[in-house]
Amino acid sequence: MERTEFGDSFAKKAAEDMQKMGTTVQDEKKQSEETEEALLEILKEMVSRIKNEIDVERKEREASEDTLLSLLEETCSKLNIAYKAA
């Protein structure tokens, strides 16, 4: 009978340990998934911010190019008028 009690006790302890290990694995898996989701959100925010910065810089560049082009056209026009008057 003592062997049976020892066997039952051992089996119970083994089952408890296995359950604890399973719970630990599930907890770690959940934490890993949450960390992965958080990292993905951070990456999405970074990509969005970078795209916005690129758009702003592109618009600023286009505005500068338009201003420069207008100045060049105005200068060419004035030179053309001055050339014809001479």
PDB file with one MODEL, atoms N, CA, C and O in Angstrom:
MODEL        1
ATOM      1  N   MET A   1       0.814  -1.185   0.000  1.00  0.00           N
ATOM      2  CA  MET A   1       0.000   0.000   0.000  1.00  0.00           C
ATOM      3  C   MET A   1       0.860   1.251   0.000  1.00  0.00           C
ATOM      4  O   MET A   1       0.490   2.279  -0.568  1.00  0.00           O
ATOM      5  N   GLU A   2       2.020   1.147   0.651  1.00  0.00           N
ATOM      6  CA  GLU A   2       2.912   2.281   0.692  1.00  0.00           C
ATOM      7  C   GLU A   2       3.399   2.635  -0.704  1.00  0.00           C
ATOM      8  O   GLU A   2       3.550   3.813  -1.028  1.00  0.00           O
ATOM      9  N   ARG A   3       3.646   1.624  -1.535  1.00  0.00           N
ATOM     10  CA  ARG A   3       4.077   1.859  -2.904  1.00  0.00           C
ATOM     11  C   ARG A   3       2.973   2.546  -3.701  1.00  0.00           C
ATOM     12  O   ARG A   3       3.245   3.427  -4.517  1.00  0.00           O
ATOM     13  N   THR A   4       1.760   2.149  -3.469  1.00  0.00           N
ATOM     14  CA  THR A   4       0.629   2.746  -4.176  1.00  0.00           C
ATOM     15  C   THR A   4       0.507   4.223  -3.803  1.00  0.00           C
ATOM     16  O   THR A   4       0.299   5.076  -4.665  1.00  0.00           O
ATOM     17  N   GLU A   5       0.637   4.512  -2.514  1.00  0.00           N
ATOM     18  CA  GLU A   5       0.566   5.913  -2.065  1.00  0.00           C
ATOM     19  C   GLU A   5       1.716   6.718  -2.662  1.00  0.00           C
ATOM     20  O   GLU A   5       1.526   7.853  -3.099  1.00  0.00           O
ATOM     21  N   PHE A   6       2.914   6.124  -2.678  1.00  0.00           N
ATOM     22  CA  PHE A   6       4.068   6.802  -3.264  1.00  0.00           C
ATOM     23  C   PHE A   6       3.838   7.039  -4.754  1.00  0.00           C
ATOM     24  O   PHE A   6       4.117   8.123  -5.268  1.00  0.00           O
ATOM     25  N   GLY A   7       3.336   6.041  -5.430  1.00  0.00           N
ATOM     26  CA  GLY A   7       3.045   6.159  -6.862  1.00  0.00           C
ATOM     27  C   GLY A   7       2.001   7.221  -7.122  1.00  0.00           C
ATOM     28  O   GLY A   7       2.150   8.031  -8.037  1.00  0.00           O
ATOM     29  N   ASP A   8       0.948   7.225  -6.328  1.00  0.00           N
ATOM     30  CA  ASP A   8      -0.097   8.243  -6.485  1.00  0.00           C
ATOM     31  C   ASP A   8       0.459   9.630  -6.207  1.00  0.00           C
ATOM     32  O   ASP A   8       0.172  10.578  -6.937  1.00  0.00           O
ATOM     33  N   SER A   9       1.250   9.749  -5.158  1.00  0.00           N
ATOM     34  CA  SER A   9       1.848  11.032  -4.792  1.00  0.00           C
ATOM     35  C   SER A   9       2.783  11.515  -5.904  1.00  0.00           C
ATOM     36  O   SER A   9       2.775  12.688  -6.277  1.00  0.00           O
ATOM     37  N   PHE A  10       3.583  10.589  -6.421  1.00  0.00           N
ATOM     38  CA  PHE A  10       4.508  10.929  -7.501  1.00  0.00           C
ATOM     39  C   PHE A  10       3.743  11.370  -8.747  1.00  0.00           C
ATOM     40  O   PHE A  10       4.101  12.364  -9.378  1.00  0.00           O
ATOM     41  N   ALA A  11       2.709  10.644  -9.095  1.00  0.00           N
ATOM     42  CA  ALA A  11       1.903  10.972 -10.270  1.00  0.00           C
ATOM     43  C   ALA A  11       1.225  12.329 -10.093  1.00  0.00           C
ATOM     44  O   ALA A  11       1.161  13.123 -11.032  1.00  0.00           O
ATOM     45  N   LYS A  12       0.722  12.589  -8.890  1.00  0.00           N
ATOM     46  CA  LYS A  12       0.062  13.863  -8.611  1.00  0.00           C
ATOM     47  C   LYS A  12       1.065  15.009  -8.739  1.00  0.00           C
ATOM     48  O   LYS A  12       0.761  16.039  -9.341  1.00  0.00           O
ATOM     49  N   LYS A  13       2.261  14.829  -8.173  1.00  0.00           N
ATOM     50  CA  LYS A  13       3.298  15.858  -8.227  1.00  0.00           C
ATOM     51  C   LYS A  13       3.738  16.087  -9.668  1.00  0.00           C
ATOM     52  O   LYS A  13       3.932  17.228 -10.087  1.00  0.00           O
ATOM     53  N   ALA A  14       3.894  15.011 -10.420  1.00  0.00           N
ATOM     54  CA  ALA A  14       4.295  15.118 -11.823  1.00  0.00           C
ATOM     55  C   ALA A  14       3.225  15.864 -12.621  1.00  0.00           C
ATOM     56  O   ALA A  14       3.550  16.704 -13.460  1.00  0.00           O
ATOM     57  N   ALA A  15       1.970  15.564 -12.367  1.00  0.00           N
ATOM     58  CA  ALA A  15       0.878  16.238 -13.069  1.00  0.00           C
ATOM     59  C   ALA A  15       0.856  17.724 -12.729  1.00  0.00           C
ATOM     60  O   ALA A  15       0.646  18.561 -13.606  1.00  0.00           O
ATOM     61  N   GLU A  16       1.073  18.053 -11.458  1.00  0.00           N
ATOM     62  CA  GLU A  16       1.108  19.457 -11.036  1.00  0.00           C
ATOM     63  C   GLU A  16       2.268  20.197 -11.710  1.00  0.00           C
ATOM     64  O   GLU A  16       2.113  21.321 -12.187  1.00  0.00           O
ATOM     65  N   ASP A  17       3.430  19.543 -11.736  1.00  0.00           N
ATOM     66  CA  ASP A  17       4.595  20.149 -12.370  1.00  0.00           C
ATOM     67  C   ASP A  17       4.356  20.367 -13.871  1.00  0.00           C
ATOM     68  O   ASP A  17       4.717  21.408 -14.419  1.00  0.00           O
ATOM     69  N   MET A  18       3.758  19.396 -14.512  1.00  0.00           N
ATOM     70  CA  MET A  18       3.457  19.526 -15.938  1.00  0.00           C
ATOM     71  C   MET A  18       2.467  20.662 -16.182  1.00  0.00           C
ATOM     72  O   MET A  18       2.598  21.419 -17.144  1.00  0.00           O
ATOM     73  N   GLN A  19       1.483  20.771 -15.305  1.00  0.00           N
ATOM     74  CA  GLN A  19       0.500  21.837 -15.438  1.00  0.00           C
ATOM     75  C   GLN A  19       1.175  23.203 -15.255  1.00  0.00           C
ATOM     76  O   GLN A  19       0.890  24.147 -15.991  1.00  0.00           O
ATOM     77  N   LYS A  20       2.076  23.296 -14.263  1.00  0.00           N
ATOM     78  CA  LYS A  20       2.803  24.551 -14.050  1.00  0.00           C
ATOM     79  C   LYS A  20       3.655  24.898 -15.269  1.00  0.00           C
ATOM     80  O   LYS A  20       3.712  26.054 -15.688  1.00  0.00           O
ATOM     81  N   MET A  21       4.312  23.896 -15.827  1.00  0.00           N
ATOM     82  CA  MET A  21       5.134  24.132 -17.011  1.00  0.00           C
ATOM     83  C   MET A  21       4.278  24.581 -18.190  1.00  0.00           C
ATOM     84  O   MET A  21       4.660  25.483 -18.935  1.00  0.00           O
ATOM     85  N   GLY A  22       3.131  23.953 -18.352  1.00  0.00           N
ATOM     86  CA  GLY A  22       2.223  24.343 -19.431  1.00  0.00           C
ATOM     87  C   GLY A  22       1.744  25.767 -19.258  1.00  0.00           C
ATOM     88  O   GLY A  22       1.672  26.530 -20.221  1.00  0.00           O
ATOM     89  N   THR A  23       1.417  26.124 -18.026  1.00  0.00           N
ATOM     90  CA  THR A  23       0.975  27.493 -17.742  1.00  0.00           C
ATOM     91  C   THR A  23       2.102  28.481 -18.016  1.00  0.00           C
ATOM     92  O   THR A  23       1.874  29.544 -18.594  1.00  0.00           O
ATOM     93  N   THR A  24       3.311  28.131 -17.603  1.00  0.00           N
ATOM     94  CA  THR A  24       4.462  28.999 -17.840  1.00  0.00           C
ATOM     95  C   THR A  24       4.710  29.193 -19.326  1.00  0.00           C
ATOM     96  O   THR A  24       4.968  30.309 -19.776  1.00  0.00           O
ATOM     97  N   VAL A  25       4.631  28.114 -20.084  1.00  0.00           N
ATOM     98  CA  VAL A  25       4.834  28.198 -21.529  1.00  0.00           C
ATOM     99  C   VAL A  25       3.761  29.081 -22.162  1.00  0.00           C
ATOM    100  O   VAL A  25       4.066  29.904 -23.024  1.00  0.00           O
ATOM    101  N   GLN A  26       2.521  28.916 -21.743  1.00  0.00           N
ATOM    102  CA  GLN A  26       1.436  29.730 -22.287  1.00  0.00           C
ATOM    103  C   GLN A  26       1.631  31.202 -21.937  1.00  0.00           C
ATOM    104  O   GLN A  26       1.414  32.076 -22.776  1.00  0.00           O
ATOM    105  N   ASP A  27       2.042  31.478 -20.696  1.00  0.00           N
ATOM    106  CA  ASP A  27       2.293  32.860 -20.285  1.00  0.00           C
ATOM    107  C   ASP A  27       3.411  33.493 -21.115  1.00  0.00           C
ATOM    108  O   ASP A  27       3.297  34.636 -21.558  1.00  0.00           O
ATOM    109  N   GLU A  28       4.483  32.742 -21.317  1.00  0.00           N
ATOM    110  CA  GLU A  28       5.595  33.259 -22.103  1.00  0.00           C
ATOM    111  C   GLU A  28       5.201  33.465 -23.560  1.00  0.00           C
ATOM    112  O   GLU A  28       5.633  34.425 -24.199  1.00  0.00           O
ATOM    113  N   LYS A  29       4.385  32.564 -24.078  1.00  0.00           N
ATOM    114  CA  LYS A  29       3.907  32.713 -25.451  1.00  0.00           C
ATOM    115  C   LYS A  29       3.044  33.971 -25.572  1.00  0.00           C
ATOM    116  O   LYS A  29       3.159  34.721 -26.542  1.00  0.00           O
ATOM    117  N   LYS A  30       2.192  34.190 -24.592  1.00  0.00           N
ATOM    118  CA  LYS A  30       1.331  35.376 -24.601  1.00  0.00           C
ATOM    119  C   LYS A  30       2.176  36.645 -24.525  1.00  0.00           C
ATOM    120  O   LYS A  30       1.917  37.608 -25.247  1.00  0.00           O
ATOM    121  N   GLN A  31       3.187  36.652 -23.651  1.00  0.00           N
ATOM    122  CA  GLN A  31       4.065  37.817 -23.537  1.00  0.00           C
ATOM    123  C   GLN A  31       4.819  38.055 -24.838  1.00  0.00           C
ATOM    124  O   GLN A  31       4.990  39.197 -25.265  1.00  0.00           O
ATOM    125  N   SER A  32       5.260  36.991 -25.454  1.00  0.00           N
ATOM    126  CA  SER A  32       5.972  37.106 -26.728  1.00  0.00           C
ATOM    127  C   SER A  32       5.064  37.702 -27.801  1.00  0.00           C
ATOM    128  O   SER A  32       5.489  38.573 -28.561  1.00  0.00           O
ATOM    129  N   GLU A  33       3.827  37.243 -27.866  1.00  0.00           N
ATOM    130  CA  GLU A  33       2.868  37.765 -28.843  1.00  0.00           C
ATOM    131  C   GLU A  33       2.573  39.235 -28.583  1.00  0.00           C
ATOM    132  O   GLU A  33       2.486  40.031 -29.518  1.00  0.00           O
ATOM    133  N   GLU A  34       2.421  39.594 -27.312  1.00  0.00           N
ATOM    134  CA  GLU A  34       2.153  40.989 -26.967  1.00  0.00           C
ATOM    135  C   GLU A  34       3.344  41.877 -27.338  1.00  0.00           C
ATOM    136  O   GLU A  34       3.167  42.992 -27.827  1.00  0.00           O
ATOM    137  N   THR A  35       4.548  41.374 -27.101  1.00  0.00           N
ATOM    138  CA  THR A  35       5.748  42.128 -27.458  1.00  0.00           C
ATOM    139  C   THR A  35       5.838  42.292 -28.967  1.00  0.00           C
ATOM    140  O   THR A  35       6.176  43.365 -29.467  1.00  0.00           O
ATOM    141  N   GLU A  36       5.535  41.230 -29.679  1.00  0.00           N
ATOM    142  CA  GLU A  36       5.557  41.287 -31.145  1.00  0.00           C
ATOM    143  C   GLU A  36       4.547  42.309 -31.658  1.00  0.00           C
ATOM    144  O   GLU A  36       4.853  43.089 -32.560  1.00  0.00           O
ATOM    145  N   GLU A  37       3.357  42.306 -31.090  1.00  0.00           N
ATOM    146  CA  GLU A  37       2.327  43.268 -31.495  1.00  0.00           C
ATOM    147  C   GLU A  37       2.778  44.694 -31.201  1.00  0.00           C
ATOM    148  O   GLU A  37       2.575  45.591 -32.019  1.00  0.00           O
ATOM    149  N   ALA A  38       3.384  44.906 -30.045  1.00  0.00           N
ATOM    150  CA  ALA A  38       3.872  46.238 -29.684  1.00  0.00           C
ATOM    151  C   ALA A  38       4.957  46.702 -30.649  1.00  0.00           C
ATOM    152  O   ALA A  38       4.971  47.861 -31.064  1.00  0.00           O
ATOM    153  N   LEU A  39       5.861  45.800 -31.003  1.00  0.00           N
ATOM    154  CA  LEU A  39       6.915  46.143 -31.957  1.00  0.00           C
ATOM    155  C   LEU A  39       6.342  46.463 -33.329  1.00  0.00           C
ATOM    156  O   LEU A  39       6.804  47.386 -34.000  1.00  0.00           O
ATOM    157  N   LEU A  40       5.347  45.708 -33.743  1.00  0.00           N
ATOM    158  CA  LEU A  40       4.710  45.982 -35.034  1.00  0.00           C
ATOM    159  C   LEU A  40       4.044  47.357 -35.035  1.00  0.00           C
ATOM    160  O   LEU A  40       4.115  48.084 -36.026  1.00  0.00           O
ATOM    161  N   GLU A  41       3.403  47.709 -33.933  1.00  0.00           N
ATOM    162  CA  GLU A  41       2.779  49.029 -33.823  1.00  0.00           C
ATOM    163  C   GLU A  41       3.828  50.132 -33.900  1.00  0.00           C
ATOM    164  O   GLU A  41       3.628  51.144 -34.572  1.00  0.00           O
ATOM    165  N   ILE A  42       4.942  49.932 -33.210  1.00  0.00           N
ATOM    166  CA  ILE A  42       6.027  50.915 -33.246  1.00  0.00           C
ATOM    167  C   ILE A  42       6.548  51.070 -34.673  1.00  0.00           C
ATOM    168  O   ILE A  42       6.772  52.185 -35.144  1.00  0.00           O
ATOM    169  N   LEU A  43       6.738  49.941 -35.356  1.00  0.00           N
ATOM    170  CA  LEU A  43       7.218  49.993 -36.742  1.00  0.00           C
ATOM    171  C   LEU A  43       6.219  50.694 -37.655  1.00  0.00           C
ATOM    172  O   LEU A  43       6.611  51.477 -38.520  1.00  0.00           O
ATOM    173  N   LYS A  44       4.935  50.417 -37.466  1.00  0.00           N
ATOM    174  CA  LYS A  44       3.907  51.083 -38.273  1.00  0.00           C
ATOM    175  C   LYS A  44       3.943  52.589 -38.053  1.00  0.00           C
ATOM    176  O   LYS A  44       3.839  53.365 -39.003  1.00  0.00           O
ATOM    177  N   GLU A  45       4.092  52.999 -36.792  1.00  0.00           N
ATOM    178  CA  GLU A  45       4.164  54.426 -36.482  1.00  0.00           C
ATOM    179  C   GLU A  45       5.399  55.060 -37.110  1.00  0.00           C
ATOM    180  O   GLU A  45       5.336  56.173 -37.632  1.00  0.00           O
ATOM    181  N   MET A  46       6.520  54.347 -37.058  1.00  0.00           N
ATOM    182  CA  MET A  46       7.754  54.869 -37.652  1.00  0.00           C
ATOM    183  C   MET A  46       7.602  55.029 -39.162  1.00  0.00           C
ATOM    184  O   MET A  46       7.994  56.051 -39.725  1.00  0.00           O
ATOM    185  N   VAL A  47       7.038  54.029 -39.807  1.00  0.00           N
ATOM    186  CA  VAL A  47       6.844  54.091 -41.260  1.00  0.00           C
ATOM    187  C   VAL A  47       5.924  55.254 -41.610  1.00  0.00           C
ATOM    188  O   VAL A  47       6.184  55.993 -42.559  1.00  0.00           O
ATOM    189  N   SER A  48       4.862  55.412 -40.853  1.00  0.00           N
ATOM    190  CA  SER A  48       3.926  56.509 -41.098  1.00  0.00           C
ATOM    191  C   SER A  48       4.611  57.862 -40.924  1.00  0.00           C
ATOM    192  O   SER A  48       4.434  58.765 -41.742  1.00  0.00           O
ATOM    193  N   ARG A  49       5.393  57.997 -39.856  1.00  0.00           N
ATOM    194  CA  ARG A  49       6.089  59.259 -39.590  1.00  0.00           C
ATOM    195  C   ARG A  49       7.098  59.558 -40.693  1.00  0.00           C
ATOM    196  O   ARG A  49       7.211  60.698 -41.143  1.00  0.00           O
ATOM    197  N   ILE A  50       7.827  58.540 -41.125  1.00  0.00           N
ATOM    198  CA  ILE A  50       8.815  58.733 -42.186  1.00  0.00           C
ATOM    199  C   ILE A  50       8.129  59.127 -43.495  1.00  0.00           C
ATOM    200  O   ILE A  50       8.606  60.010 -44.209  1.00  0.00           O
ATOM    201  N   LYS A  51       7.008  58.470 -43.808  1.00  0.00           N
ATOM    202  CA  LYS A  51       6.269  58.828 -45.024  1.00  0.00           C
ATOM    203  C   LYS A  51       5.799  60.278 -44.966  1.00  0.00           C
ATOM    204  O   LYS A  51       5.884  61.009 -45.952  1.00  0.00           O
ATOM    205  N   ASN A  52       5.305  60.682 -43.805  1.00  0.00           N
ATOM    206  CA  ASN A  52       4.857  62.069 -43.644  1.00  0.00           C
ATOM    207  C   ASN A  52       6.020  63.040 -43.822  1.00  0.00           C
ATOM    208  O   ASN A  52       5.875  64.065 -44.487  1.00  0.00           O
ATOM    209  N   GLU A  53       7.167  62.726 -43.236  1.00  0.00           N
ATOM    210  CA  GLU A  53       8.342  63.583 -43.374  1.00  0.00           C
ATOM    211  C   GLU A  53       8.773  63.677 -44.834  1.00  0.00           C
ATOM    212  O   GLU A  53       9.134  64.754 -45.310  1.00  0.00           O
ATOM    213  N   ILE A  54       8.735  62.551 -45.546  1.00  0.00           N
ATOM    214  CA  ILE A  54       9.106  62.551 -46.960  1.00  0.00           C
ATOM    215  C   ILE A  54       8.133  63.410 -47.758  1.00  0.00           C
ATOM    216  O   ILE A  54       8.552  64.166 -48.635  1.00  0.00           O
ATOM    217  N   ASP A  55       6.836  63.304 -47.463  1.00  0.00           N
ATOM    218  CA  ASP A  55       5.838  64.122 -48.162  1.00  0.00           C
ATOM    219  C   ASP A  55       6.074  65.605 -47.922  1.00  0.00           C
ATOM    220  O   ASP A  55       5.996  66.409 -48.851  1.00  0.00           O
ATOM    221  N   VAL A  56       6.363  65.969 -46.675  1.00  0.00           N
ATOM    222  CA  VAL A  56       6.608  67.379 -46.352  1.00  0.00           C
ATOM    223  C   VAL A  56       7.839  67.876 -47.102  1.00  0.00           C
ATOM    224  O   VAL A  56       7.815  68.956 -47.692  1.00  0.00           O
ATOM    225  N   GLU A  57       8.905  67.097 -47.081  1.00  0.00           N
ATOM    226  CA  GLU A  57      10.131  67.499 -47.770  1.00  0.00           C
ATOM    227  C   GLU A  57       9.912  67.607 -49.277  1.00  0.00           C
ATOM    228  O   GLU A  57      10.441  68.513 -49.921  1.00  0.00           O
ATOM    229  N   ARG A  58       9.129  66.678 -49.840  1.00  0.00           N
ATOM    230  CA  ARG A  58       8.847  66.721 -51.276  1.00  0.00           C
ATOM    231  C   ARG A  58       8.071  67.990 -51.625  1.00  0.00           C
ATOM    232  O   ARG A  58       8.380  68.661 -52.610  1.00  0.00           O
ATOM    233  N   LYS A  59       7.067  68.314 -50.816  1.00  0.00           N
ATOM    234  CA  LYS A  59       6.278  69.519 -51.072  1.00  0.00           C
ATOM    235  C   LYS A  59       7.133  70.775 -50.947  1.00  0.00           C
ATOM    236  O   LYS A  59       6.983  71.710 -51.734  1.00  0.00           O
ATOM    237  N   GLU A  60       8.030  70.801 -49.960  1.00  0.00           N
ATOM    238  CA  GLU A  60       8.928  71.946 -49.807  1.00  0.00           C
ATOM    239  C   GLU A  60       9.864  72.061 -51.006  1.00  0.00           C
ATOM    240  O   GLU A  60      10.115  73.160 -51.501  1.00  0.00           O
ATOM    241  N   ARG A  61      10.377  70.926 -51.470  1.00  0.00           N
ATOM    242  CA  ARG A  61      11.265  70.923 -52.635  1.00  0.00           C
ATOM    243  C   ARG A  61      10.526  71.406 -53.876  1.00  0.00           C
ATOM    244  O   ARG A  61      11.056  72.194 -54.659  1.00  0.00           O
ATOM    245  N   GLU A  62       9.299  70.926 -54.048  1.00  0.00           N
ATOM    246  CA  GLU A  62       8.511  71.337 -55.214  1.00  0.00           C
ATOM    247  C   GLU A  62       8.223  72.832 -55.164  1.00  0.00           C
ATOM    248  O   GLU A  62       8.269  73.511 -56.190  1.00  0.00           O
ATOM    249  N   ALA A  63       7.927  73.345 -53.976  1.00  0.00           N
ATOM    250  CA  ALA A  63       7.673  74.779 -53.841  1.00  0.00           C
ATOM    251  C   ALA A  63       8.931  75.574 -54.173  1.00  0.00           C
ATOM    252  O   ALA A  63       8.853  76.606 -54.839  1.00  0.00           O
ATOM    253  N   SER A  64      10.085  75.104 -53.717  1.00  0.00           N
ATOM    254  CA  SER A  64      11.350  75.783 -54.026  1.00  0.00           C
ATOM    255  C   SER A  64      11.627  75.742 -55.519  1.00  0.00           C
ATOM    256  O   SER A  64      12.055  76.735 -56.107  1.00  0.00           O
ATOM    257  N   GLU A  65      11.383  74.591 -56.129  1.00  0.00           N
ATOM    258  CA  GLU A  65      11.595  74.463 -57.574  1.00  0.00           C
ATOM    259  C   GLU A  65      10.674  75.396 -58.343  1.00  0.00           C
ATOM    260  O   GLU A  65      11.093  76.023 -59.315  1.00  0.00           O
ATOM    261  N   ASP A  66       9.415  75.491 -57.911  1.00  0.00           N
ATOM    262  CA  ASP A  66       8.468  76.391 -58.577  1.00  0.00           C
ATOM    263  C   ASP A  66       8.922  77.838 -58.450  1.00  0.00           C
ATOM    264  O   ASP A  66       8.848  78.600 -59.414  1.00  0.00           O
ATOM    265  N   THR A  67       9.388  78.218 -57.272  1.00  0.00           N
ATOM    266  CA  THR A  67       9.873  79.587 -57.061  1.00  0.00           C
ATOM    267  C   THR A  67      11.087  79.861 -57.944  1.00  0.00           C
ATOM    268  O   THR A  67      11.163  80.906 -58.589  1.00  0.00           O
ATOM    269  N   LEU A  68      12.029  78.931 -57.973  1.00  0.00           N
ATOM    270  CA  LEU A  68      13.224  79.090 -58.798  1.00  0.00           C
ATOM    271  C   LEU A  68      12.864  79.174 -60.278  1.00  0.00           C
ATOM    272  O   LEU A  68      13.415  79.995 -61.011  1.00  0.00           O
ATOM    273  N   LEU A  69      11.946  78.330 -60.711  1.00  0.00           N
ATOM    274  CA  LEU A  69      11.516  78.344 -62.109  1.00  0.00           C
ATOM    275  C   LEU A  69      10.862  79.679 -62.459  1.00  0.00           C
ATOM    276  O   LEU A  69      11.107  80.231 -63.532  1.00  0.00           O
ATOM    277  N   SER A  70      10.044  80.189 -61.566  1.00  0.00           N
ATOM    278  CA  SER A  70       9.400  81.497 -61.804  1.00  0.00           C
ATOM    279  C   SER A  70      10.451  82.595 -61.921  1.00  0.00           C
ATOM    280  O   SER A  70      10.357  83.454 -62.798  1.00  0.00           O
ATOM    281  N   LEU A  71      11.453  82.571 -61.040  1.00  0.00           N
ATOM    282  CA  LEU A  71      12.519  83.568 -61.099  1.00  0.00           C
ATOM    283  C   LEU A  71      13.303  83.463 -62.402  1.00  0.00           C
ATOM    284  O   LEU A  71      13.648  84.474 -63.014  1.00  0.00           O
ATOM    285  N   LEU A  72      13.583  82.228 -62.821  1.00  0.00           N
ATOM    286  CA  LEU A  72      14.298  82.047 -64.085  1.00  0.00           C
ATOM    287  C   LEU A  72      13.480  82.555 -65.270  1.00  0.00           C
ATOM    288  O   LEU A  72      14.018  83.207 -66.165  1.00  0.00           O
ATOM    289  N   GLU A  73      12.190  82.259 -65.276  1.00  0.00           N
ATOM    290  CA  GLU A  73      11.326  82.724 -66.367  1.00  0.00           C
ATOM    291  C   GLU A  73      11.262  84.247 -66.381  1.00  0.00           C
ATOM    292  O   GLU A  73      11.315  84.865 -67.445  1.00  0.00           O
ATOM    293  N   GLU A  74      11.150  84.844 -65.211  1.00  0.00           N
ATOM    294  CA  GLU A  74      11.095  86.304 -65.105  1.00  0.00           C
ATOM    295  C   GLU A  74      12.408  86.926 -65.591  1.00  0.00           C
ATOM    296  O   GLU A  74      12.403  87.925 -66.310  1.00  0.00           O
ATOM    297  N   THR A  75      13.522  86.326 -65.192  1.00  0.00           N
ATOM    298  CA  THR A  75      14.830  86.830 -65.604  1.00  0.00           C
ATOM    299  C   THR A  75      15.003  86.699 -67.118  1.00  0.00           C
ATOM    300  O   THR A  75      15.477  87.625 -67.776  1.00  0.00           O
ATOM    301  N   CYS A  76      14.622  85.562 -67.658  1.00  0.00           N
ATOM    302  CA  CYS A  76      14.716  85.370 -69.113  1.00  0.00           C
ATOM    303  C   CYS A  76      13.851  86.373 -69.860  1.00  0.00           C
ATOM    304  O   CYS A  76      14.258  86.914 -70.889  1.00  0.00           O
ATOM    305  N   SER A  77      12.678  86.612 -69.346  1.00  0.00           N
ATOM    306  CA  SER A  77      11.776  87.578 -69.968  1.00  0.00           C
ATOM    307  C   SER A  77      12.391  88.969 -69.958  1.00  0.00           C
ATOM    308  O   SER A  77      12.351  89.669 -70.969  1.00  0.00           O
ATOM    309  N   LYS A  78      12.960  89.378 -68.826  1.00  0.00           N
ATOM    310  CA  LYS A  78      13.588  90.698 -68.723  1.00  0.00           C
ATOM    311  C   LYS A  78      14.798  90.793 -69.651  1.00  0.00           C
ATOM    312  O   LYS A  78      15.005  91.818 -70.299  1.00  0.00           O
ATOM    313  N   LEU A  79      15.600  89.722 -69.715  1.00  0.00           N
ATOM    314  CA  LEU A  79      16.751  89.722 -70.611  1.00  0.00           C
ATOM    315  C   LEU A  79      16.321  89.803 -72.070  1.00  0.00           C
ATOM    316  O   LEU A  79      16.965  90.475 -72.875  1.00  0.00           O
ATOM    317  N   ASN A  80      15.238  89.121 -72.408  1.00  0.00           N
ATOM    318  CA  ASN A  80      14.722  89.129 -73.763  1.00  0.00           C
ATOM    319  C   ASN A  80      14.248  90.528 -74.127  1.00  0.00           C
ATOM    320  O   ASN A  80      14.513  91.011 -75.228  1.00  0.00           O
ATOM    321  N   ILE A  81      13.550  91.175 -73.206  1.00  0.00           N
ATOM    322  CA  ILE A  81      13.068  92.546 -73.449  1.00  0.00           C
ATOM    323  C   ILE A  81      14.253  93.473 -73.575  1.00  0.00           C
ATOM    324  O   ILE A  81      14.265  94.323 -74.465  1.00  0.00           O
ATOM    325  N   ALA A  82      15.243  93.345 -72.727  1.00  0.00           N
ATOM    326  CA  ALA A  82      16.423  94.206 -72.782  1.00  0.00           C
ATOM    327  C   ALA A  82      17.198  93.969 -74.080  1.00  0.00           C
ATOM    328  O   ALA A  82      17.723  94.912 -74.672  1.00  0.00           O
ATOM    329  N   TYR A  83      17.268  92.719 -74.518  1.00  0.00           N
ATOM    330  CA  TYR A  83      17.989  92.405 -75.745  1.00  0.00           C
ATOM    331  C   TYR A  83      17.303  93.020 -76.956  1.00  0.00           C
ATOM    332  O   TYR A  83      17.958  93.539 -77.860  1.00  0.00           O
ATOM    333  N   LYS A  84      15.942  92.954 -76.961  1.00  0.00           N
ATOM    334  CA  LYS A  84      15.191  93.510 -78.087  1.00  0.00           C
ATOM    335  C   LYS A  84      15.291  95.037 -78.101  1.00  0.00           C
ATOM    336  O   LYS A  84      15.288  95.644 -79.172  1.00  0.00           O
ATOM    337  N   ALA A  85      15.380  95.660 -76.930  1.00  0.00           N
ATOM    338  CA  ALA A  85      15.458  97.126 -76.850  1.00  0.00           C
ATOM    339  C   ALA A  85      16.837  97.619 -77.282  1.00  0.00           C
ATOM    340  O   ALA A  85      16.982  98.768 -77.699  1.00  0.00           O
ATOM    341  N   ALA A  86      17.811  96.791 -77.189  1.00  0.00           N
ATOM    342  CA  ALA A  86      19.178  97.246 -77.520  1.00  0.00           C
ATOM    343  C   ALA A  86      19.478  97.215 -78.959  1.00  0.00           C
ATOM    344  O   ALA A  86      20.584  97.569 -79.366  1.00  0.00           O
TER     345      ALA A  86
ENDMDL
END
